[in-house]
Amino acid sequence: MEKTDKLSVFISLVLRHKPEAANIQLDEHGWAEVDALIEGIRNTGRKIDFDILKEIVRTDGKQRYSFNEDCTLIRANQGHSVPVDVELAEAEPPEFLYHGTAERFLESIKKEGLRPMSRLYVHLSRDEATALKVGKRHGKPVVLKVNAGKMQQDGLRFFLSENGVWLTDKVPVSYLSF
C-alpha cells in the first residue's frame, strides 16, 4: 500500500502542479490523457499500469482524481497551482465553512484574510474536524470559522469541487472568526 500512496502523491504533483514531471500536458480544463500519464510515469522509473491507476483513483481517501466517462482522461479535482478551469459550478455554501491552517500564519491572515497563495482558490471545509486535519499538515493547527453565507450575500462566489472541498477566490478578514 505504501508504494501506491507514494505513486498517488506523485500523480497529484503531476496533475495539480507539474505536468512536466511526467512529460505530459494538461488541457485547459486540467485533463490529461490516461495513456500519456501512464507512459510518462513509467518513464520516471515508477511501476504503473491502468489497473494500478484505477485503484489509486478509486481508493484515494481525499478523492483527488476523476476519470472522464470512458476513462481515457484523468484530472485532479482541485488544488491546482497551474492555471486550469476544472469547470466548477457555482454553489450556495452552508452558512459557515472552516479553514485549517497553522498558528504561525495567523498574524498574516489577520492582516490580509485568506488568499489562495500558490493555488487557484482558497480551500474550505464543511466541518471543523476536516479543517483541523488540514491544519495539522502545516504545523500547530488552528481552525478558522468563515461566514460563508454572509460572503455569498455580499457577492463573493463559492464553488464545490467533485470531492466536497469548498473553493473561493479569497476570504476577507471581516468574514473570519479567530
Residue frames as qw, qx, qy, qz and C-alpha x, y, z in Angstrom:
[[0.000, 0.885, 0.467, 0.000, 0.00, 0.00, 0.00],
 [0.344, -0.729, 0.082, 0.586, 2.88, 2.38, 0.74],
 [0.378, -0.032, 0.579, 0.721, 4.00, 2.16, -2.91],
 [0.100, 0.646, 0.628, 0.423, 0.58, 3.23, -4.20],
 [0.254, -0.879, -0.272, 0.299, 0.49, 6.04, -1.62],
 [0.370, -0.507, 0.310, 0.714, 3.79, 7.37, -2.95],
 [0.262, 0.246, 0.692, 0.626, 2.54, 6.93, -6.50],
 [0.031, -0.816, -0.572, -0.074, -0.64, 8.84, -5.63],
 [0.290, -0.796, -0.023, 0.530, 1.43, 11.72, -4.26],
 [0.331, -0.217, 0.535, 0.746, 3.43, 11.79, -7.50],
 [0.149, 0.526, 0.723, 0.422, 0.24, 11.74, -9.58],
 [0.149, -0.884, -0.383, 0.224, -1.07, 14.63, -7.50],
 [0.329, -0.587, 0.245, 0.698, 2.12, 16.58, -8.20],
 [0.268, 0.064, 0.686, 0.674, 1.82, 15.90, -11.93],
 [0.025, 0.608, 0.714, 0.346, -1.90, 16.63, -12.31],
 [0.225, -0.891, -0.362, 0.156, -2.02, 19.68, -10.00],
 [0.290, -0.873, 0.148, 0.363, 1.35, 21.37, -10.19],
 [0.094, -0.647, 0.628, 0.423, 3.98, 19.96, -12.55],
 [0.897, 0.348, 0.174, -0.210, 2.72, 18.03, -15.57],
 [0.473, 0.734, -0.487, 0.016, 6.25, 18.27, -16.97],
 [0.409, -0.508, 0.732, -0.200, 7.45, 15.90, -14.21],
 [0.684, 0.119, 0.720, -0.007, 5.85, 13.09, -16.26],
 [0.111, -0.205, 0.585, 0.777, 6.33, 14.85, -19.59],
 [0.141, 0.563, 0.801, 0.149, 2.58, 15.28, -20.15],
 [0.060, -0.173, -0.100, -0.978, 0.28, 18.17, -20.97],
 [0.142, 0.488, 0.735, -0.447, -2.97, 19.19, -19.32],
 [0.125, 0.564, 0.529, 0.621, -5.72, 20.69, -21.43],
 [0.075, -0.448, 0.078, -0.888, -7.42, 23.94, -20.43],
 [0.713, -0.475, -0.103, -0.505, -9.71, 22.01, -18.05],
 [0.399, -0.593, 0.655, -0.244, -6.91, 20.07, -16.35],
 [0.961, 0.101, 0.201, -0.158, -7.49, 16.79, -18.21],
 [0.059, -0.594, 0.759, 0.260, -4.56, 14.56, -19.17],
 [0.798, 0.208, -0.463, -0.326, -4.65, 11.56, -21.46],
 [0.851, -0.419, 0.278, -0.150, -4.56, 8.42, -19.31],
 [0.935, 0.224, 0.034, 0.273, -2.20, 6.57, -21.69],
 [0.384, 0.716, -0.239, 0.531, 0.20, 9.53, -21.77],
 [0.458, -0.721, 0.331, -0.400, 0.15, 9.79, -17.95],
 [0.954, -0.215, 0.208, 0.009, 0.89, 6.07, -17.53],
 [0.802, 0.425, -0.044, 0.419, 3.71, 6.23, -20.08],
 [0.108, 0.805, -0.248, 0.529, 5.10, 9.41, -18.52],
 [0.659, -0.624, 0.320, -0.273, 5.08, 7.88, -15.04],
 [0.977, 0.015, 0.130, 0.169, 6.74, 4.69, -16.32],
 [0.606, 0.625, -0.123, 0.476, 9.45, 6.83, -17.94],
 [0.205, -0.794, 0.365, -0.440, 10.34, 8.14, -14.46],
 [0.292, 0.287, -0.880, 0.240, 11.11, 4.56, -13.36],
 [0.471, -0.060, 0.578, -0.664, 7.87, 4.07, -11.44],
 [0.001, 0.133, 0.966, 0.222, 5.73, 0.97, -11.93],
 [0.429, 0.344, 0.366, -0.751, 2.18, 1.68, -13.05],
 [0.025, 0.193, 0.827, 0.528, -0.48, 0.34, -15.38],
 [0.361, -0.375, -0.313, -0.795, -4.14, 1.18, -15.93],
 [0.677, -0.449, -0.580, -0.064, -5.33, -1.19, -13.17],
 [0.505, -0.247, -0.404, 0.721, -2.99, 0.42, -10.63],
 [0.004, -0.139, -0.060, -0.988, -4.11, 3.90, -11.70],
 [0.508, -0.425, -0.493, -0.564, -7.77, 2.91, -11.49],
 [0.665, -0.424, -0.565, 0.244, -7.22, 1.53, -7.98],
 [0.335, -0.099, -0.249, 0.903, -5.45, 4.73, -6.86],
 [0.235, -0.262, -0.227, -0.908, -8.37, 6.84, -8.15],
 [0.626, -0.415, -0.571, -0.330, -10.93, 4.53, -6.53],
 [0.708, -0.432, -0.474, 0.295, -9.26, 4.29, -3.12],
 [0.297, 0.324, -0.204, 0.875, -7.84, 7.79, -2.70],
 [0.261, -0.506, -0.679, 0.463, -9.08, 8.96, 0.69],
 [0.000, 0.511, 0.116, -0.852, -9.33, 12.56, -0.45],
 [0.561, 0.608, 0.560, 0.038, -10.94, 11.68, -3.78],
 [0.199, -0.620, 0.244, 0.718, -8.36, 13.82, -5.56],
 [0.033, -0.240, 0.705, 0.666, -8.91, 12.47, -9.07],
 [0.682, 0.414, 0.396, -0.455, -11.64, 11.89, -11.63],
 [0.337, 0.026, 0.774, 0.535, -11.80, 9.99, -14.89],
 [0.448, 0.184, -0.233, -0.843, -13.98, 11.08, -17.78],
 [0.843, 0.050, 0.174, -0.507, -16.82, 8.72, -18.74],
 [0.935, 0.297, -0.191, -0.038, -14.74, 6.34, -20.86],
 [0.754, -0.569, 0.209, 0.251, -11.63, 6.53, -18.63],
 [0.730, 0.447, 0.099, 0.507, -9.43, 7.94, -21.40],
 [0.146, 0.668, -0.174, 0.709, -8.82, 11.20, -19.50],
 [0.614, -0.503, -0.495, 0.353, -7.96, 11.93, -15.87],
 [0.123, 0.668, -0.125, 0.723, -7.64, 15.10, -13.82],
 [0.243, -0.155, -0.652, 0.701, -7.21, 16.35, -10.30],
 [0.104, -0.738, -0.660, -0.094, -10.49, 17.64, -8.88],
 [0.104, -0.976, -0.031, -0.189, -8.98, 20.76, -7.30],
 [0.691, -0.622, 0.165, 0.329, -5.82, 22.11, -5.70],
 [0.725, 0.474, 0.168, 0.471, -4.09, 23.21, -8.88],
 [0.300, -0.700, 0.082, 0.643, -1.30, 25.75, -8.97],
 [0.225, 0.000, 0.615, 0.756, -1.22, 25.60, -12.78],
 [0.374, 0.281, 0.107, -0.877, -3.90, 27.70, -14.47],
 [0.107, -0.175, -0.909, -0.364, -6.75, 25.38, -15.45],
 [0.532, -0.103, 0.076, -0.837, -10.53, 25.67, -15.40],
 [0.019, 0.006, 0.996, -0.084, -11.89, 22.50, -13.82],
 [0.337, -0.313, -0.581, -0.672, -15.37, 23.63, -14.81],
 [0.121, -0.253, -0.773, 0.569, -16.64, 24.18, -11.31],
 [0.187, -0.661, -0.539, -0.487, -20.27, 25.15, -10.97],
 [0.112, -0.384, 0.348, -0.848, -21.05, 27.99, -8.61],
 [0.516, -0.379, -0.769, -0.004, -22.79, 26.66, -5.49],
 [0.391, -0.737, 0.030, -0.551, -24.56, 28.04, -2.45],
 [0.379, 0.244, -0.770, 0.452, -22.42, 27.34, 0.61],
 [0.507, -0.593, -0.608, 0.143, -23.67, 26.50, 4.08],
 [0.210, -0.965, -0.087, -0.131, -23.81, 29.43, 6.49],
 [0.337, -0.813, 0.472, 0.059, -20.38, 28.60, 7.92],
 [0.892, 0.330, -0.261, 0.166, -17.32, 26.87, 6.48],
 [0.657, -0.699, 0.216, 0.182, -13.93, 26.22, 8.09],
 [0.587, 0.706, -0.348, 0.189, -10.30, 26.69, 7.16],
 [0.858, -0.449, 0.044, 0.247, -7.46, 24.76, 8.74],
 [0.434, 0.782, -0.283, 0.348, -4.08, 26.43, 8.94],
 [0.702, -0.109, -0.441, 0.548, -1.03, 26.64, 11.19],
 [0.364, -0.826, -0.284, 0.325, -0.76, 29.00, 14.11],
 [0.473, -0.341, 0.211, 0.784, 2.33, 30.64, 12.57],
 [0.189, 0.341, 0.543, 0.744, 0.20, 32.05, 9.72],
 [0.126, -0.743, -0.633, 0.176, -2.35, 33.80, 11.94],
 [0.182, -0.623, -0.041, 0.759, -0.73, 37.25, 12.00],
 [0.056, -0.114, 0.595, 0.793, -0.65, 37.40, 8.22],
 [0.089, -0.471, -0.831, -0.282, -4.23, 36.11, 7.96],
 [0.161, -0.721, -0.500, 0.452, -5.42, 38.73, 10.48],
 [0.080, -0.538, 0.179, 0.820, -4.00, 41.43, 8.20],
 [0.177, 0.288, -0.613, -0.714, -4.79, 40.06, 4.74],
 [0.830, 0.123, 0.160, -0.520, -7.52, 37.44, 5.18],
 [0.740, -0.061, 0.650, 0.161, -7.24, 34.11, 3.40],
 [0.401, 0.682, -0.381, -0.478, -5.62, 34.14, -0.03],
 [0.970, 0.207, -0.032, -0.121, -5.05, 31.22, -2.40],
 [0.477, -0.641, 0.531, 0.281, -1.26, 31.58, -2.14],
 [0.088, -0.363, 0.781, 0.501, 0.21, 29.16, -4.72],
 [0.282, 0.344, 0.893, 0.062, -3.19, 27.65, -5.57],
 [0.019, -0.364, -0.502, -0.784, -6.04, 28.97, -7.69],
 [0.499, -0.620, -0.302, -0.525, -8.56, 29.09, -4.81],
 [0.249, -0.395, 0.654, -0.595, -8.82, 29.21, -1.03],
 [0.516, -0.120, -0.835, -0.152, -9.86, 25.75, 0.20],
 [0.423, -0.312, 0.387, -0.757, -12.58, 25.48, 2.84],
 [0.193, -0.066, -0.977, 0.058, -14.10, 22.53, 4.69],
 [0.500, -0.496, -0.450, -0.549, -17.69, 21.85, 5.62],
 [0.764, -0.601, -0.231, -0.053, -16.70, 20.73, 9.14],
 [0.251, -0.878, 0.387, -0.128, -14.18, 21.62, 11.82],
 [0.841, -0.290, 0.443, 0.114, -12.71, 18.09, 12.04],
 [0.778, 0.470, 0.228, 0.350, -11.62, 18.13, 8.39],
 [0.170, 0.922, -0.135, 0.321, -10.20, 21.64, 8.76],
 [0.578, -0.715, 0.391, -0.042, -8.25, 20.50, 11.83],
 [0.889, 0.023, 0.367, 0.274, -6.68, 17.64, 9.83],
 [0.550, 0.728, 0.088, 0.400, -5.65, 20.12, 7.14],
 [0.168, -0.930, 0.220, -0.242, -4.18, 22.50, 9.72],
 [0.800, -0.478, 0.349, 0.100, -2.11, 19.70, 11.28],
 [0.838, 0.347, 0.189, 0.376, -0.29, 19.23, 7.99],
 [0.336, 0.782, -0.039, 0.524, 1.14, 22.73, 8.30],
 [0.214, 0.332, -0.553, 0.734, 2.20, 22.85, 11.96],
 [0.032, 0.259, 0.738, -0.622, 0.36, 23.61, 15.20],
 [0.021, 0.454, 0.727, 0.514, -3.23, 23.64, 13.89],
 [0.172, 0.312, 0.335, -0.872, -5.78, 26.42, 14.10],
 [0.171, 0.490, 0.799, 0.302, -9.31, 26.28, 12.70],
 [0.087, 0.169, 0.023, -0.981, -10.87, 29.50, 11.42],
 [0.319, 0.562, 0.741, -0.180, -14.62, 29.89, 11.02],
 [0.082, -0.011, 0.432, 0.898, -15.72, 31.53, 7.75],
 [0.391, 0.492, 0.483, -0.609, -19.06, 33.30, 7.48],
 [0.238, 0.045, 0.765, 0.597, -19.71, 31.90, 4.02],
 [0.130, 0.701, 0.701, 0.022, -23.40, 32.79, 3.99],
 [0.059, -0.884, -0.102, 0.453, -22.62, 36.48, 4.52],
 [0.282, -0.395, 0.563, 0.669, -19.82, 36.34, 1.95],
 [0.238, 0.324, 0.804, 0.437, -22.21, 35.00, -0.66],
 [0.049, 0.848, 0.498, -0.173, -24.86, 37.60, 0.24],
 [0.140, -0.828, 0.141, 0.525, -22.17, 40.23, -0.34],
 [0.622, 0.723, -0.159, -0.255, -21.44, 38.88, -3.83],
 [0.089, -0.570, 0.809, 0.111, -18.43, 36.60, -3.29],
 [0.821, 0.201, -0.357, -0.398, -18.67, 33.33, -5.18],
 [0.536, -0.376, 0.741, -0.148, -18.27, 29.74, -3.99],
 [0.682, 0.315, -0.570, -0.334, -17.66, 26.52, -5.87],
 [0.788, -0.320, 0.479, -0.217, -17.95, 22.93, -4.67],
 [0.200, 0.505, -0.793, -0.274, -15.34, 20.55, -6.08],
 [0.749, 0.034, -0.586, -0.309, -16.04, 16.94, -7.03],
 [0.591, -0.047, -0.726, 0.348, -14.53, 15.78, -3.74],
 [0.452, -0.740, -0.498, 0.024, -16.51, 18.08, -1.44],
 [0.449, -0.286, -0.139, 0.835, -13.94, 20.85, -0.93],
 [0.142, 0.924, 0.343, -0.092, -15.43, 24.35, -0.98],
 [0.562, 0.052, 0.184, 0.805, -13.46, 26.87, -3.03],
 [0.081, 0.956, 0.268, -0.087, -13.49, 30.66, -3.21],
 [0.529, 0.697, -0.104, 0.472, -11.17, 33.34, -4.58],
 [0.242, 0.324, -0.496, 0.768, -10.39, 34.92, -1.19],
 [0.465, -0.676, -0.571, 0.037, -11.79, 35.37, 2.30],
 [0.071, 0.677, -0.173, 0.712, -11.51, 38.96, 3.58],
 [0.203, 0.108, -0.728, 0.645, -10.72, 39.33, 7.29],
 [0.426, -0.119, 0.199, -0.874, -14.20, 40.68, 8.06],
 [0.832, -0.035, -0.308, -0.459, -15.70, 37.23, 7.35],
 [0.628, 0.164, -0.711, 0.270, -13.31, 35.31, 9.64],
 [0.658, -0.692, 0.083, -0.284, -13.70, 34.29, 13.30],
 [0.416, 0.524, -0.674, 0.312, -10.39, 33.62, 15.04]]
